[in-house]
Amino acid sequence: MTLPRLSAPPAVRWITRTLEDAGYETWAVGGAVRNVLLGRPAGDWDLTTRARPEDMRRLFRRTVPLGVEHGTVGVLASDGVMFEVTTFRRDVETDGRHAVVAFADAVEDDLGRRDFTINAIAWHALRETLLDPYGGVEDLKAGVLRCVGGPERRFAEDFLRVLRACRFAGRFGLDVEPETWHAMMASVGNLRHLSAERIREELVKILDGDPVPSRALGLYRSSGIMGALYPELAGRSDDAWTASLDAVDRLPPGRPMLRLAMLLRGLDARSVAQLLVRLRLSNVQTEETAMRAGAPPLPTATTSDADVRRWLSRVGPRRLTAVARLELAAARSRWGKDASADAVDPASVVAAWRRARAILSELPALEVKDLALDGRDLIRLGLRPGPEFRRILEDLLERVLDEPDLNRKERLEAEVATLVDADGGETVQDG
């Protein structure tokens, strides 16, 4: 494998030159260097320097104090793009979750505290030279993920690195070096010490940015991570897990919550709720993902219009596209591979989706708020406000779902009279 030649944006060279001219050694490090070497988009360029935060703020007119206590300053280029510049650091103390660091004077100290060799490569934007003390370039060429130094110590310094190892190996198609792999599995039990937020962010990064998330998620399962963090998913059979991952791969990057819903499809509602609450997603994300994961199948293209409207009412019209995409991905993952009777032809899912969209385009009343009559109208009709209002409106909606033309005020008023008569007139105010 021949790695491409590195080049950096003019702003990176400007920042480097400004610091170097002032006597402060400066290197580009991290993901941008790794990504460009792999022939991928660089992403954000980060730099590390011997300059202290106060030196950077003195040398650059526009800066942002991103984490001055940790040595990180944001430097704004002329076009407003911000670049993170961090002082060389070395670890003083670690506990598996947090590190106490001190500023250092040599870039080698900074590279020595990084997690994997592929992330411990520095590039000098002016001299156009690589500094690779741990063989990260060779590991990239060989397609290997390896820890910097002893893997047991590296994972003990920060347990999150176990999850990061799966993400990097999956994203870049790397084989985890055996010693690193064994240390990962030995460290799985310590993942419970991580915060829910850090665990969630690693999963979201896989689901959000990885074109083929099944590779990283497969490592979650084979390493024991899935059992430790997501036991609800770990209990699936190998066939069910493989089918689920294949369906997730068929959904586009940039839609992490949709992909998460696909992972959760087939679990009971309680298990879904437990997992989502444990991830500490926002209330909106939790509710939406649970609804998508637990949505009943799309009505077929031959289902009655009334039943399609009832499905749209139950699931929510704004979820039609998301649920249809989930069903289509699941169908495509199984069609042609699964000879069982419940394998669904993707073409039938597309037809059902089009049918539901056509009915939705007619703007039918699907929720109580869509009715041409509301609680104020019930009062005007002489009904006493109370819990029965909700039942009456829901009964009206059921009738409108069957017969959309009923959704006119005068017709609904007549339906209310029928409902009240059926109840013996108990809600009517005495005249």
N, C-alpha and C positions, 0 to 999 in steps of 0.2 A: 504494500500500500504506500503510495507516494502522497505525502501531505502537501496541501497547497501553500503558497507563499503568503506570509502575513502582511497585511497593510491595515492602517488605522485611519479614522477620520482626522481631518486637519486639527480639530479641537483637541484631540488626544496628544498630537505632536506639540501643539501650542502650550498645553498645560505642562507637558514633560519638559519642554524647553525652558519655560518660565522657572520651574523649580530647579532644573539642572543649572541654569545660569546663575541661580542664587546659591549654588553649592549643595543642593539636596538631590541625592540619587533618587530616581523615580522609574518605576516599571509598571507596565500593564499586566494585570493578573486575572485569574479566575475564569469565569464562564466564557467571556468574549474570546480570550486566547484559545481556549479549548475548542470552542465552536468554529472559529475560523480555520483552525488546523484540520477540523473534520469536514471543511467545505460547507458549513452551515451558516446561516445568518448570525452575525456576532451577538446581537442583543445589546444589552447595556455594557459599556466599557467601564471597568473599574481600574483604579490605579493605586499603587502603594508607594510610599515615599519615606525618606528619612526625616522630612520636615515634620515639625509638630503642628498641631492645629493653629496655634497662634501665628506660626510662620506663614501658613497657607492663607489665613485671613488678612495678613499684612500684604502678601504678594498679589492677591487677586481682589479686584474691586467688588465683584458680586459673589458672595458666598452664602451658604445656608448651613447652620449648625445642626447637622443630621444626628450626630452623636459624638460631640466634642470630647466627652469623658472617655470614649473608646477610641478616639483619634480620627473620627470620620467627619469630613467636611464636604459639602456639596459645592462644586465650582460651576458657575453658570457661564457657558460660552456665549459668544456674541449673538447667536440665534436663539438663546434662551434655553437650550438643552443643558441639563444638569449632569455632571459627571461626579461620581463619588471618589474621593481621594482619601486614603486612610494611612496613617502613620504605621511604619513597620511595627509589628507586635510580636510578643512571645507569651506563651502561657505560663502563669505563675502557679495557678491552682485550678483544678477542675473537679466536679462532683457528679458528672454524667448528665447534668442539665444546664449548668451555667459554668462559665470560665472566668477566672480572675486573670486579667492580662496586664502586661507592662509594655511600655514603648521600647523598641529595640533600635539598634543602629545599622543592622545588616538585613538585606532582603532575604538572605538564607534563613535567618531566624523566622521570618514571616512565612516563608514557604514550608518550613519544617513543622508548623503547627496546623497545616491543612489536612483535609481528610484523605483524599485519594490522589494518586500520582498524576492523574489526568487534570486535576485541579491545582497542581503545584508547579505549574509552568509559568515562568515570567517572560515577558517580551519587552525589549527596549525599543520604543518607537523612533528614536533618533538614530541609534546605532544599528537598528534592525537586526538585533541578535537575540537568541533565545537563551534563557537560563533554566536548565532542566536537571536539577541535582538528583531527582528520584526516578528518572527514566520514564516520565509520563509520555513523552513522544513515542518511545518504543512501545509502550503499552497501548497507545492509540493505534499504532500500526498493526499490532498483534490482536487488537480487539479484546483487551483484558482490562478488568477493573481490579485495582490493587490498592491497598492502604499505603499511606506514607508511614514507614516504620512498622513496628509490631502492631498487627490488627487488634489484638486483645486490648492493648493500651489505648489505641485510637478510638475504639468503640466505648471504652470505659470513660474516656474524656467527655463524650457527648453521645448518649444513646440514640439521638436522632439520626446519627450517621448510619445506623442499620437501615432505616427507611430510605435515606438518601442513596445508599448503595443500590437498593432495588430500583429506585427511580432512574439513576444514571445508567445502570446496566440495561434497563429496559429501553430507555430513550435512545441510547446510542448503540444498541445491539451488542453489548459487551458480555463476555464470559467472566463471571466472578472467579478470581484466582482462588484455588482450593483453601489456602490458609485463611484468606479473608472470609470465605464462605463459612468455614467451620466456626470462626470467631463470631460471625453474624448470628448463626444459629444459637451459639452459647449465650449470646447477649439478649435474645428475644425476651426472656423473663424480666429484663430491666425496663422494657418499654412502658410498663405501667407507671413508672416514675415520671414520664413525660406529661406535659399538660395536654389537655384535649385539643387546645388550639393548635399546638405544634403538630400533633398527630393528624388533625384534620387538614392542615395546610399541605402536608406531604401528599395526602390522598388527592386533594383538589388539584395539585400541580400535575399529578399523573393524568387525571381525568381531563384536565383543561388543555394541556399543551402537548401531550404525547399522541402522535398519529396512530400508534398501535399500543394502547395501554395494557393489552393482555400480557405483554412480556413482563412488565413490572409487576402487575397483579399476580401473574403466575409465580413469580419469585416470592411474593407475599405468602402464597399458599405453601410452596415447597419448603420455605425456610421456617415455617411455623408462626410467622407474623400474623397471618389471618386468624389463626386460632386464638392468639393472644389478644388481639385488638378487635376483631370482628367475628366472634364465635357464631353469630347468626348466619354468616356466609360460609364459614368453615365447615358447617355440617352438611353441605350439599354433596351429592355424589360427584364422582369425577366427570361423568357424562354431562350432568346438569351444569357443573361449573364451566366445563369447556364450551358448552353451548352459550352460556351467559357471557363469557369473555368474547366469543366470536361476535355476538350481537353488539357488545359494547364497542368493538373495533369498527363496526359498520356505522357508528354515529360520528358526526364530525367533531374535531377538536374545537375548543372554544365554548363547548356546552357542557361544563362539568356536572351541573345538577341533572341534566337530562341523562348523561351517562351513569350517574349515581342511581337514578331511578331504574335504569335498566338492570344494574347489578342487584337491586332489591326486588325486582319483579319475581313473583312466586313465593316470597316469604309471607308469613301471616302478618296481619296488621300490628300485632303486639311486638313482634320482632323488629319490624320496620321502625316503629316508634322508638323502641329502646335504642337502636343503633343511631338514629338521627339525633335523639336527645343527647346521647353520649358524645356525639361529634360537636355539640354546641353550635349548631347552625342557627341562623336567625329564625325567628318564628315563621316568617314568610317562606323561607327556604324549606324549613321542616314541613310545613303544611303542604306546600306545592309538590315537593318531592314525594311525600307519602301519598298524595292524591294520584300523582302520575303512576307511581309504582303499583298502586292497588286498584287502578281503574279497570272496570269490566271490559271485555273485548268489544271492539267496534261492532255495531250491528252490520250484518252482511248486506250486500247490495240488493237482496230480495226481501229484506225486512220491511215491514209496513212503515209508512211515514210517521205514524203516531209513535211507534216504538223507537224510531230514530230520534224524534223530538224528545222522547222520555229519556233516552240515553244522554242526549246533549244537556238536558236539564239536570240529570243526576251528576254527571261528570263535570259540567261547566263548559260552555261554548269556547272559552278562551284556551281550554286545554286540548281541544280537538287535534290541533297540529302536533303537539308534543306526544300525545298518546298514539296517534297514527304513526309517527316516526318510530316510536318504540316497537309497535307491532310489526311494522315493515322490516325493521332491522332484525327482529326475532325471527320473522318468517324467512327472510333471506339467509339467515345463518343455518336454518334447518332444511330448507327446501333442496332437494337433490341429495341430501346426506342422510336424512331420517326417513325411513320407510314406514314409520308408524302412522296410524290412521289420523292422528291429531296434527300432523305436519300441515301447515297452512301455505297455500300457493300465494306468493307475494302479489301476483296480479289481482287476487281476490281482495287483498288488503287495500290496494290502490283503488279498486272499484268501490269498496265500502267507504273509503276516505272521500272520494269524489262525490258519492251520493250524500254523505253527511254534509259536505261543504255546500252542495246545491240546496239542500233543505235549510241550512243555516243562512244562506243568502236571501231566503224569503223573509228573514227577520221575524221568526215566530216568537211568541211569548214563551220564555223558558224558565223564568223566575217570577216569584210573586211581585217583584217590583215592576215587571213588564206588563202586568195586568192593567186594563183600562179603568180599573176601579180600585180604590184603596180604603184604608181605615176611616178616613173622613167621610167617604161616601157611605160607608156602613152606618156611621152615626147619623148622617142625614136621612138614611132610610129608617131611622128609629131604633137601631140596635144599641144595646147597652155595651160600652167598652169593657173588654175583659179578655181572658185567655182564649175564649171562643173565636175571637177575631182571627187569630192566626190559623185556626183549623178551617174556618170558612174560606179564607183566602187560599189556603193550600188545596182545599176541595175544588175551588174555582179553577185553580191552575191545572189540576188533573183533568178537568173537563176540557179546558182550552188546549191542552196537549193533544187530546183526542180530536178536537174540532177547533182549529185556529180561528174560524170565523166567529166563534162565540166571543172573542175578545173585543167586544164593543160595549160601551157603558150600559146602554139600555138592555142588551141581552144578558149581561152579567147581573144587572139588578133583578131581572126575572129569575135567574138561577139562584140568587140569594134568597128570594122568596120561597123557592122550592126547598132549599136547604133548611130554612127556618121552620117551614111547615113540617118537614121531616123530623125536626127536633122538638116539635110540639110548641113552637113559638116561645121558648123559654128566654131567649135573649132579646125579645122585643120589649121596648119600654111600654109601661102601661100608659094608656092614653088618658 
